[in-house]
Amino acid sequence: MNKVVKNAKEALAGIQDSMTIMLGGFGLCGIPENCISEMVDLGIKDLTCISNNAGVDDFGLGLLLQKKQIKKMISSYVGENDEFERQMLSGELEVDLIPQGSLAARCYMGGAGVPAFYTPAGYGTEVGEGKEVREFNGKPHLLETALTADFAIVKAWKGDRFGNLIYKGTARNFNPAMAMAGKITVVEVEELVEPGELDPNFIHTPGVFVQRIFQGVNYEKRIEQRTVRVKA
Amino acid sequence: MLDKNGIAQRIAQELQDGWYVNLGIGIPTLVANFVRDDINVVFQSENGILGMGPFPFEGEEDADLINAGKQTITAMPGASIFDSATSFAMIRGQHIQLTVLGAMEVSDSGDIANWKIPGKMVKGMGGAMDLVASADNIVVAMRHMNRKGESKLLPECSLPLTGVKCVKRIVTDMAVLDVTDQGFKLIETAPGVTVEEVKAATAGRLIVEGDIPEMQL
């Protein structure tokens, strides 16, 4: 078995206009930088992107927004991006804002074969409009449906030829749940290793969820809010 | 009147040994600076860490270690890191003892609005809706009035809601108030603030019973 492809271009073979794409990351932390840049080069458009955030104006998904390649965003938080806000308020961009926990669960359930589930998040708010409500243990819950994607694009720290993955720090975030939910799951890693090099006890995403993996290059890993303290 | 550090300091008095606590962005983040030395509290950040520590020293920032406000952080000894689905499982499953978050408006029945100003600001709810829908113990940290001098403690929220009937306690620059079936109940006043001033600054129903103590900071 060998899921290794050469680069982002090979990894994204078959990606097309109007597809639904999941992208891991929280802010700019743990985003698939190589694949985003390849998507910009490919010029594919009318995309529905499922991602917790929308990048910043000049990095991450902001790059796809600038080129107007995204038709619809499904996210939980989209601050820090003026172009996004402009496109949303002018109606150019369709936006579905959903609670962060519901977003994570909807991806996870999509990959886990659970088509829908109940959660209390969003009951009594705009998020609940038009959704089925059911009471459990005396508390109202909303029916939320699972999400899947044509491509799930994931960034991991280390991965092997079988697609087993380990993430680093909080760069893990949405990556494991999205890795489960792609019809084709593509992974870019900082370090591609041979099977057996990663301790099976510490695998975060088992390779079964992964179809293509490649060694990423030139990671910028931009920090959105550099906060430090001074040594006493 | 308290400044934002004063609000955070008063909220820190709510913390108990052994609690897991989620702090929202803004004033709530400052609460971590005022934890008593004799208790252990573990801070959760919903992007996937329990045991969030202080900001790193200059030069030690790690792009792969941030909090939900996208700020660089450190991990305490005994910290754990997990994915977003697991993070919200601990929130939704009520494994977190206290949630502190900011608000634009709170109603006297405990509704909260903090994610959207229609036509003006639409940043999204992030994890706030999951947090307020599930947490047993929600403390709101905010100023009592907005920049225009209007009360943020209302009979009904005018902005789109984040959650309904969920806020338990509010700590403002003027007072500590609990949400009860009869409305806001005044618990403490901030140093230098009178009960009359709190009444004037509170648009929702306000209950004042007996002598109201001043906050001890």
Chai-1 contact restraints between the chains, C-beta under 6 A:
chainA,res_idxA,chainB,res_idxB,connection_type,confidence,min_distance_angstrom,max_distance_angstrom,comment,restraint_id
A,F26,B,N47,contact,1.0,0.0,6.0,A-B,restraint_1
A,G27,B,K70,contact,1.0,0.0,6.0,A-B,restraint_2
A,C29,B,I66,contact,1.0,0.0,6.0,A-B,restraint_3
A,S76,B,G124,contact,1.0,0.0,6.0,A-B,restraint_4
A,S76,B,G126,contact,1.0,0.0,6.0,A-B,restraint_5
A,Y77,B,G124,contact,1.0,0.0,6.0,A-B,restraint_6
A,Y77,B,G126,contact,1.0,0.0,6.0,A-B,restraint_7
A,V78,B,G124,contact,1.0,0.0,6.0,A-B,restraint_8
A,G79,B,K123,contact,1.0,0.0,6.0,A-B,restraint_9
A,L97,B,G124,contact,1.0,0.0,6.0,A-B,restraint_10
A,P99,B,M125,contact,1.0,0.0,6.0,A-B,restraint_11
A,P99,B,M129,contact,1.0,0.0,6.0,A-B,restraint_12
A,P99,B,D130,contact,1.0,0.0,6.0,A-B,restraint_13
A,Q100,B,G126,contact,1.0,0.0,6.0,A-B,restraint_14
A,Q100,B,G127,contact,1.0,0.0,6.0,A-B,restraint_15
A,G101,B,F88,contact,1.0,0.0,6.0,A-B,restraint_16
A,G101,B,R92,contact,1.0,0.0,6.0,A-B,restraint_17
A,G101,B,D130,contact,1.0,0.0,6.0,A-B,restraint_18
A,A104,B,S84,contact,1.0,0.0,6.0,A-B,restraint_19
A,A104,B,A85,contact,1.0,0.0,6.0,A-B,restraint_20
A,A104,B,F88,contact,1.0,0.0,6.0,A-B,restraint_21
A,A105,B,A85,contact,1.0,0.0,6.0,A-B,restraint_22
A,Y108,B,A85,contact,1.0,0.0,6.0,A-B,restraint_23
A,P120,B,A133,contact,1.0,0.0,6.0,A-B,restraint_24
A,P120,B,S134,contact,1.0,0.0,6.0,A-B,restraint_25
A,A121,B,M129,contact,1.0,0.0,6.0,A-B,restraint_26
A,A121,B,D130,contact,1.0,0.0,6.0,A-B,restraint_27
A,A121,B,A133,contact,1.0,0.0,6.0,A-B,restraint_28
A,G122,B,M129,contact,1.0,0.0,6.0,A-B,restraint_29
A,G124,B,V164,contact,1.0,0.0,6.0,A-B,restraint_30
A,T125,B,L161,contact,1.0,0.0,6.0,A-B,restraint_31
A,E126,B,P160,contact,1.0,0.0,6.0,A-B,restraint_32
A,K168,B,D64,contact,1.0,0.0,6.0,A-B,restraint_33
A,G169,B,D64,contact,1.0,0.0,6.0,A-B,restraint_34
A,G169,B,L65,contact,1.0,0.0,6.0,A-B,restraint_35
A,T170,B,N47,contact,1.0,0.0,6.0,A-B,restraint_36
A,T170,B,G48,contact,1.0,0.0,6.0,A-B,restraint_37
A,T170,B,I49,contact,1.0,0.0,6.0,A-B,restraint_38
A,T170,B,L65,contact,1.0,0.0,6.0,A-B,restraint_39
A,T170,B,I66,contact,1.0,0.0,6.0,A-B,restraint_40
A,A171,B,D64,contact,1.0,0.0,6.0,A-B,restraint_41
A,R172,B,G48,contact,1.0,0.0,6.0,A-B,restraint_42
A,R172,B,D83,contact,1.0,0.0,6.0,A-B,restraint_43
A,N173,B,N47,contact,1.0,0.0,6.0,A-B,restraint_44
A,N173,B,G48,contact,1.0,0.0,6.0,A-B,restraint_45
A,N173,B,S84,contact,1.0,0.0,6.0,A-B,restraint_46
A,F174,B,S84,contact,1.0,0.0,6.0,A-B,restraint_47
A,P176,B,D83,contact,1.0,0.0,6.0,A-B,restraint_48
A,A177,B,A85,contact,1.0,0.0,6.0,A-B,restraint_49
A,K221,B,A63,contact,1.0,0.0,6.0,A-B,restraint_50
A,I223,B,A63,contact,1.0,0.0,6.0,A-B,restraint_51
A,E224,B,K70,contact,1.0,0.0,6.0,A-B,restraint_52
A,Q225,B,K70,contact,1.0,0.0,6.0,A-B,restraint_53
A,Q225,B,Q71,contact,1.0,0.0,6.0,A-B,restraint_54
A,R226,B,E61,contact,1.0,0.0,6.0,A-B,restraint_55
A,R226,B,T72,contact,1.0,0.0,6.0,A-B,restraint_56
A,T227,B,F55,contact,1.0,0.0,6.0,A-B,restraint_57
A,T227,B,Q71,contact,1.0,0.0,6.0,A-B,restraint_58
A,T227,B,T72,contact,1.0,0.0,6.0,A-B,restraint_59
A,V228,B,F55,contact,1.0,0.0,6.0,A-B,restraint_60
A,V228,B,P56,contact,1.0,0.0,6.0,A-B,restraint_61
A,V228,B,E58,contact,1.0,0.0,6.0,A-B,restraint_62
A,R229,B,P54,contact,1.0,0.0,6.0,A-B,restraint_63
A,R229,B,F55,contact,1.0,0.0,6.0,A-B,restraint_64
A,K231,B,F57,contact,1.0,0.0,6.0,A-B,restraint_65
